[in-house]
C-alpha cells in the first residue's frame, strides 16, 4: 500500500488579526465568588474573635463593646 504525503503551505494573512477569547461560564464565576466570600467571611469573623479575646484579657470594656457590635453582624442568622 502506498503512503500518502500531506503538504501544508502557509500563506501570509494580510487582514486584521482577530484575538479569540474564551468566556468563563457563569457557574464557575458564581462558585468562585461564593468560595471567596466564604473565605473572607471566616477570616474576618476569626479576626474579630481574636480582637474581642484580647480586649477581654486587657479588661478594656469600651473596646470590647465596639468590637462586639461589629461581631454581631457575623453571628446574626
CORLINNOR-V374463 format. One line per field, one symbol per residue. psi: psi as a letter, one per 20 degrees, with the letter a starting at -180 (. if undefined). burial: I if it has 9 or more other ideal C-beta (glycine too) atoms within 8 Angstrom, else O. A space follows every 10 residues. Layout:
BEGIN
psi->???
burial->???
END
This chain:
BEGIN
psi->ppqqqppppp pppjappqop qpqpqhgggg hhghghgggg ghgggghhgg hghhhghhko hghghhhhhh hhhhip.
burial->OOOOOOOOOO OOOOOOOOOO OOOOOOOOIO OOOOOOOOOO IOOIIOOIIO IIOOIOOOOO OOIIOOIIOI IOOIOOO
END
